[in-house]
């Protein structure tokens, strides 16, 4: 996998491993990101990993662009030899699918949608050749998702489905973005799911809402006291469908400060995953449930 290097203005170096997302490209990007951090190259002020690429911000008064490029290429050669094993965590995210709040919002913006006569879930099921919303929800919740990038909006995770390529859910974004999206909406655009960390504009299809806070600039939520952003690249997410009663209880728990997300530390081996995707995902679920 040969990376493509390019400069952005006077202060950025962009490294792209692939024009399409894959876990292999993500792991190469993450390995290079970690390698650059560990090297402590002078003049680097920020490193931003993305789905299949990464960007380095640097001070040209401290390190010349060509010198930085040579440093990164040397680190990249070493990173390619690293084992594709990641110490990470798997997190259970409760989701109230087909909830009344995203439903009310999507109905206000049907003129911006590919199919004004259906809901987002109905449309998503149809374009994925599934029988209906319930079958789509099952496909969305039954497999884990890999957090490949965090950003665009503060704390928003991009989630890549951990199944064979031909089984991945794909749904185009709205024809024109909405001006409103409820906070903590679980959405989908292209091959990526996401969780909207704040209320605002958006173009992803809306499938449900989670009661679990993922961004808290005040750091008042117990599981966000160490850092205001919950997700980090490499996290693994398992969605758990819940009903209205469970959602309301979780919201109450959040307000009381007693909500505690289910999180387990795991070691993810990309080679073992590729050998038996379904079996490896089953192991991850077992680790989440303490088995």
C-alpha positions, 0 to 999 in steps of 0.5 A: 500500500503506497501512500500519496504525499502532498503539501497543503499550503505552508503548514500541512503535510497530507498522507493518503493511503487509499481513496476508499475506506478500508480497515487496512488503510485505516490501520496504516494511517493509524500506525503512521500517526502513532509513529510520528507521535512517538518520534517527537519530530520537532516543529510538528504542532498537530497530527490529525488521523482520518478514515484512510489518511492523515494530516500533519500540521507543522511550523515551517520556521522550525522544520522545512517542508522537505525535511519533514517529508523525509522524516515522515517517510522514514517513519512510514517505512517502519510503520509498515512493518508493525503488527496490525494489532490495536489495544482498544475498547468496545463500547455498547451504545443504546439506540432508540431506533425509529424514535419520535424526535428524528421522525418529526425532524425528517418529516419537516425536510422531505422536499430535500430527500430522494424519496419524499413519500417514505421515511429515512428508515424505509428508504434505507431498507429499500436501497439495501434490498431489505424487507423493511425498517425492522430488517434494516435495524437488525442489519445495523445493530447486529454487527460492530462498527469501527470508529475511523475518524472523529471530527467535522463537528466536535466529538462526532464519530465516523463509524465503519461497519465491520462486515464483508464489503458486499454486506455493508450498508450503504445509503446516500446522503440527503439531496440537500442538507437539513438545517436541523438534526436532533442532538445524539441522532444516529445517522448514515451517509454513504458507507458511514454511520455517525452520531451527531454530537450536537444539534445542528445542520446535517445531511445523513439519513436519520435512524434513531437517537441515543441517550448516551452523551458523547460530547460535553464541553463542561465535563459534568457527565461522569464518563466525560470528566477526563475528556470532553470527547468520548470517542477516539479512532480505533474504538469499536461500537456495538449498537443496542436497540432499546425501546421508549421506556429504556430510553427514558430511563437512560435519560433520567440516569444521565440527569442523575449522574448514574449512567455508566456506558458498557465498555470493555478493553480488547485487543483487535488483530486485523489479520485474525479479523480478516480470516474469520470476520463473523467469528471474530465479531462474535468474540468481540461481542463475547468480550463486551458481555463478559464471556 
